[in-house]
Amino acid sequence: MKACLCKAFGPPSSLVIEDIADPVPGPGDVLVRVRACALNFFDTLIIQNKYQTKPALPFSPSAEFAGVVEAIGEGVEDVAPGDRVMGYLGYGGARELVITCEDRLVKLPDEVSFEAAAGLTVTYGTTLHAFRDRAKLQQGETVAVLGASGGVGQAAVEIATIMGCRVIACASSDEKLAFARSLGAAETVNYSTQPLKETLKGLTNGEGVDVVYDPVGGELAEQALRATAWEGRFLVIGFAAGEIPKIPLNLVLLKGCDIRGVFWGEAVVRDPEGHQENMRQLLEWVGQGRLNPHIHAIYPLEDISTALEEIAARKVLGKVIVTP
């Protein structure tokens, strides 16, 4: 089979495409032929050894995929050869065949394409877990989404809107904010030209936002925290800005607010049933036409380096899909 391999840590240009042996499923394993896999910002970090997950070399990038079950090992009961599935690996999806366990797979309805499903698991799974499980988001609340045009930011705008909330999209350009409005954002903040805290306060009549969704970190985090309402919830999603902020804890005390970590990858391991439930909810919304994941571009496996360079350069609006 063909696989994209990271054989030495470095930029996307250092990745290679090679033929390697087909994997063979053992007891409890499921072999899936990958029809589409998705790339995320953390893929640009993991290939440089700058991410919290540090796989042994060589490995393939891409944490999420969709495809068809090719074979199963002894003891597998929930899926069978021929089933359409979507799944999560952590890394290793950018190849023609992958091995995983059935707990990491969700059956895919016929009406959902492989390309749409491939990009659902990480960004939309993270976001639904953040809003439903961590923030206990309620209809009618106001949500500020930082980095609103990126992968998880897009998902946050869409899901918060579906859940009946008022979304304030925050991003670094008017183009990105126009995209966020097309996804359902009610208000926007361009934090390259507007002060984030003061603008969020102004849009909420001085009360502040109920929930902050922050995949960016850096200097924006403290500004957004200062704009939370009494008993607000600040969701720590990631640090795309590259800097992990140091938050003055007196702000948490004075606002009676919570800072809540969203470690979705670990939540999948610790609560597989909750993960399955969230995935089924996402697929239901897609099937109903309420959720329409925006695909920025679809690349062949041979062009995966170009795709990752686009993500690293912040040129992507939505999901980037690769078809092995």
C-alpha positions as CSV (number, residue, x, y, z in Angstrom):
1,M,0.0,0.0,0.0
2,K,1.0,3.7,-0.4
3,A,1.6,5.7,2.7
4,C,2.8,9.2,3.5
5,L,5.7,8.8,5.9
6,C,7.5,11.2,8.3
7,K,10.9,9.5,8.4
8,A,12.8,12.5,9.9
9,F,11.2,15.4,11.8
10,G,11.0,18.6,9.7
11,P,8.8,20.7,7.5
12,P,6.0,19.3,5.2
13,S,8.5,19.2,2.3
14,S,10.4,16.4,4.2
15,L,7.5,14.0,4.0
16,V,7.8,11.1,1.5
17,I,5.3,8.8,-0.2
18,E,6.4,5.2,-0.2
19,D,5.0,1.7,-0.8
20,I,5.0,-0.3,2.4
21,A,3.6,-3.7,3.4
22,D,-0.2,-4.1,3.9
23,P,-1.1,-4.4,7.6
24,V,-2.7,-7.6,8.9
25,P,-5.5,-7.4,11.6
26,G,-4.8,-9.3,14.7
27,P,-7.4,-10.2,17.5
28,G,-9.6,-7.2,18.2
29,D,-8.3,-5.3,15.2
30,V,-10.2,-3.7,12.3
31,L,-8.5,-3.2,8.9
32,V,-10.0,-0.2,7.0
33,R,-9.4,0.9,3.5
34,V,-9.1,4.7,3.7
35,R,-11.2,6.6,1.2
36,A,-10.5,10.1,2.8
37,C,-8.5,11.4,5.7
38,A,-8.3,14.9,7.1
39,L,-5.4,17.2,8.2
40,N,-5.4,19.5,11.2
41,F,-3.1,22.3,12.4
42,F,-1.5,19.9,14.9
43,D,-0.3,17.8,11.9
44,T,2.0,20.6,11.0
45,L,3.5,20.4,14.6
46,I,3.6,16.6,15.0
47,I,5.9,16.2,11.9
48,Q,8.3,18.7,13.5
49,N,8.3,16.9,16.9
50,K,6.6,20.0,18.4
51,Y,3.3,18.4,19.5
52,Q,2.4,16.8,22.8
53,T,2.0,13.4,21.0
54,K,5.4,12.2,19.9
55,P,5.1,9.0,17.7
56,A,8.2,6.9,16.9
57,L,9.6,7.3,13.4
58,P,8.5,6.6,10.8
59,F,4.8,7.4,11.0
60,S,2.1,8.9,8.9
61,P,0.3,12.2,9.8
62,S,-3.5,12.5,9.9
63,A,-5.6,11.7,12.9
64,E,-9.0,11.1,11.3
65,F,-10.3,9.1,8.4
66,A,-13.3,7.6,6.7
67,G,-13.4,4.4,4.6
68,V,-14.6,0.8,4.2
69,V,-13.9,-2.1,6.5
70,E,-11.6,-4.5,4.6
71,A,-11.2,-7.2,7.2
72,I,-11.6,-7.9,11.0
73,G,-9.7,-9.8,13.6
74,E,-11.0,-12.4,16.0
75,G,-13.4,-11.0,18.6
76,V,-14.6,-8.0,16.6
77,E,-18.4,-7.8,16.8
78,D,-19.7,-4.3,16.0
79,V,-18.4,-3.9,12.5
80,A,-18.0,-6.2,9.5
81,P,-16.2,-6.2,6.1
82,G,-18.0,-3.8,3.7
83,D,-19.2,-1.4,6.5
84,R,-18.7,2.3,5.8
85,V,-17.0,3.8,8.8
86,M,-15.3,7.0,10.2
87,G,-12.6,6.8,12.8
88,Y,-9.9,8.4,14.9
89,L,-6.3,7.3,15.2
90,G,-4.3,10.2,16.8
91,Y,-1.9,9.9,13.8
92,G,-1.3,7.4,11.0
93,G,-4.3,8.0,8.7
94,A,-2.5,9.2,5.6
95,R,-2.2,5.8,4.0
96,E,-4.3,3.5,2.0
97,L,-5.0,1.0,4.8
98,V,-5.1,1.5,8.6
99,I,-5.5,-0.8,11.6
100,T,-7.6,0.4,14.5
101,C,-10.0,-1.0,17.2
102,E,-13.8,-1.0,16.9
103,D,-14.2,1.5,19.8
104,R,-12.6,4.1,17.6
105,L,-15.0,3.6,14.7
106,V,-18.5,4.9,14.0
107,K,-20.7,3.4,11.3
108,L,-21.3,5.9,8.5
109,P,-24.8,6.5,7.0
110,D,-25.0,6.2,3.2
111,E,-26.1,9.9,2.9
112,V,-22.8,11.2,4.4
113,S,-19.8,11.2,2.0
114,F,-16.4,9.9,3.0
115,E,-14.9,13.4,2.4
116,A,-17.4,15.1,4.8
117,A,-17.1,12.3,7.4
118,A,-13.3,12.3,7.3
119,G,-13.2,15.8,8.7
120,L,-15.8,15.4,11.4
121,T,-14.1,13.5,14.1
122,V,-11.4,15.8,15.5
123,T,-12.6,19.4,15.0
124,Y,-16.3,18.7,15.4
125,G,-15.8,16.0,18.0
126,T,-13.6,18.3,20.0
127,T,-16.1,21.1,19.8
128,L,-19.2,19.1,20.7
129,H,-17.3,17.6,23.6
130,A,-16.2,21.1,24.7
131,F,-19.7,22.6,24.5
132,R,-21.8,19.7,25.7
133,D,-19.6,17.9,28.1
134,R,-17.3,20.6,29.5
135,A,-19.1,23.9,29.2
136,K,-22.7,22.5,29.7
137,L,-23.7,25.0,27.0
138,Q,-27.3,26.2,27.2
139,Q,-29.6,27.6,24.6
140,G,-29.6,31.4,24.5
141,E,-26.1,31.8,25.8
142,T,-23.5,34.0,24.1
143,V,-20.3,32.3,22.9
144,A,-17.1,34.0,21.7
145,V,-15.1,31.9,19.3
146,L,-11.4,32.8,18.7
147,G,-9.8,31.7,15.5
148,A,-13.3,31.4,14.1
149,S,-12.3,30.5,10.5
150,G,-9.9,27.7,11.3
151,G,-10.8,24.0,11.7
152,V,-12.1,24.0,15.3
153,G,-13.2,27.6,15.1
154,Q,-15.4,26.8,12.1
155,A,-16.9,23.9,14.0
156,A,-17.5,26.0,17.1
157,V,-19.4,28.6,15.1
158,E,-21.6,26.0,13.5
159,I,-22.3,23.8,16.5
160,A,-22.9,26.7,18.9
161,T,-25.4,28.1,16.4
162,I,-27.1,24.7,16.1
163,M,-27.4,24.6,19.9
164,G,-29.3,27.8,19.9
165,C,-26.6,30.2,21.0
166,R,-25.5,33.7,19.9
167,V,-22.1,33.4,18.4
168,I,-19.5,36.2,18.3
169,A,-16.8,35.1,15.8
170,C,-13.3,36.5,16.4
171,A,-10.6,36.4,13.8
172,S,-7.7,38.3,12.3
173,S,-9.2,39.5,9.0
174,D,-12.4,40.7,7.4
175,E,-12.3,37.8,4.9
176,K,-12.2,35.2,7.7
177,L,-15.0,37.0,9.6
178,A,-17.2,37.0,6.4
179,F,-16.7,33.2,6.2
180,A,-17.7,32.9,9.9
181,R,-20.8,34.9,9.3
182,S,-21.7,32.5,6.4
183,L,-21.5,29.7,9.0
184,G,-24.0,31.4,11.4
185,A,-22.1,33.9,13.5
186,A,-24.3,36.8,14.6
187,E,-21.5,39.3,15.4
188,T,-17.8,39.5,14.5
189,V,-14.6,41.0,16.0
190,N,-11.5,41.6,14.0
191,Y,-8.9,41.4,16.7
192,S,-6.1,42.7,14.4
193,T,-7.9,46.1,14.3
194,Q,-10.2,46.0,17.3
195,P,-9.5,45.6,21.1
196,L,-10.8,42.1,21.9
197,K,-11.9,42.7,25.5
198,E,-13.6,46.0,25.0
199,T,-15.3,45.0,21.8
200,L,-16.7,41.8,23.3
201,K,-17.9,43.8,26.3
202,G,-19.6,46.3,24.0
203,L,-21.4,43.6,22.1
204,T,-22.8,42.2,25.4
205,N,-23.9,45.5,27.0
206,G,-21.0,45.3,29.4
207,E,-22.1,41.9,30.7
208,G,-19.5,39.8,29.0
209,V,-19.8,36.5,27.2
210,D,-21.0,33.3,28.8
211,V,-18.5,31.0,27.1
212,V,-15.1,31.7,25.4
213,Y,-13.9,29.0,23.0
214,D,-10.1,29.5,22.6
215,P,-8.0,27.4,20.3
216,V,-5.5,30.3,19.8
217,G,-3.9,31.1,23.2
218,G,-1.1,33.7,23.2
219,E,-1.9,37.3,24.1
220,L,-5.6,36.9,23.1
221,A,-6.4,34.5,26.0
222,E,-6.2,37.0,28.8
223,Q,-8.1,39.6,26.9
224,A,-10.9,37.1,26.2
225,L,-11.0,35.9,29.8
226,R,-11.4,39.5,30.9
227,A,-14.5,39.7,28.7
228,T,-16.2,36.7,30.3
229,A,-19.5,37.2,32.2
230,W,-20.0,36.4,35.9
231,E,-19.7,32.6,36.2
232,G,-18.6,32.4,32.6
233,R,-16.6,29.4,31.2
234,F,-13.3,29.7,29.4
235,L,-12.6,26.7,27.3
236,V,-8.9,25.9,26.7
237,I,-8.8,24.2,23.3
238,G,-5.2,24.7,22.1
239,F,-2.4,27.2,21.4
240,A,-2.3,27.9,17.6
241,A,-0.5,31.2,18.3
242,G,2.4,29.1,19.6
243,E,2.5,30.8,23.1
244,I,0.9,29.1,26.2
245,P,-0.5,32.1,28.1
246,K,0.0,32.7,31.8
247,I,-3.3,33.7,33.3
248,P,-3.6,35.9,36.4
249,L,-5.8,33.8,38.7
250,N,-7.3,36.8,40.4
251,L,-9.4,37.2,37.2
252,V,-11.0,33.8,37.9
253,L,-11.7,34.8,41.5
254,L,-13.2,38.2,40.7
255,K,-15.5,36.9,37.9
256,G,-16.4,33.7,39.7
257,C,-15.6,32.0,36.3
258,D,-14.2,28.7,35.3
259,I,-11.2,27.8,33.1
260,R,-12.0,24.4,31.7
261,G,-9.5,22.2,29.8
262,V,-10.7,20.4,26.7
263,F,-8.4,17.4,26.2
264,W,-10.6,15.6,23.6
265,G,-8.0,12.9,22.7
266,E,-7.9,11.7,26.3
267,A,-11.7,11.9,26.7
268,V,-12.1,9.6,23.7
269,V,-10.0,7.0,25.6
270,R,-11.6,7.5,29.0
271,D,-15.2,7.7,27.8
272,P,-15.6,5.8,24.5
273,E,-19.3,5.6,24.9
274,G,-19.6,9.4,25.3
275,H,-17.4,9.8,22.2
276,Q,-19.7,7.4,20.2
277,E,-22.8,9.4,21.3
278,N,-21.2,12.7,20.2
279,M,-20.3,11.2,16.8
280,R,-23.8,9.9,16.3
281,Q,-25.2,13.4,17.1
282,L,-22.8,15.0,14.5
283,L,-23.8,12.5,11.8
284,E,-27.5,13.1,12.6
285,W,-27.0,16.8,12.1
286,V,-25.2,16.3,8.9
287,G,-27.9,13.9,7.6
288,Q,-30.6,16.5,8.5
289,G,-28.7,19.2,6.6
290,R,-28.3,21.2,9.8
291,L,-24.5,20.8,9.8
292,N,-22.6,21.3,6.5
293,P,-18.8,21.0,7.1
294,H,-17.0,23.3,4.8
295,I,-14.2,21.6,2.9
296,H,-11.4,24.0,1.9
297,A,-9.8,21.7,-0.6
298,I,-9.3,18.0,-1.4
299,Y,-5.7,16.8,-2.2
300,P,-4.3,13.5,-3.5
301,L,-1.9,11.8,-1.2
302,E,1.0,12.9,-3.4
303,D,0.2,16.5,-2.6
304,I,-0.1,16.2,1.2
305,S,3.0,18.4,1.7
306,T,1.3,21.3,-0.2
307,A,-1.8,20.8,1.9
308,L,0.1,21.0,5.2
309,E,2.0,24.1,4.0
310,E,-1.4,25.8,3.3
311,I,-2.5,25.0,6.9
312,A,0.8,26.2,8.4
313,A,0.5,29.5,6.4
314,R,-3.0,30.1,7.9
315,K,-4.5,30.1,4.4
316,V,-7.2,27.5,5.0
317,L,-10.9,28.2,5.6
318,G,-12.4,25.0,6.8
319,K,-11.2,21.4,6.5
320,V,-8.4,20.0,4.3
321,I,-9.1,16.5,3.0
322,V,-6.6,14.0,1.5
323,T,-7.7,11.0,-0.6
324,P,-5.1,8.2,-0.6
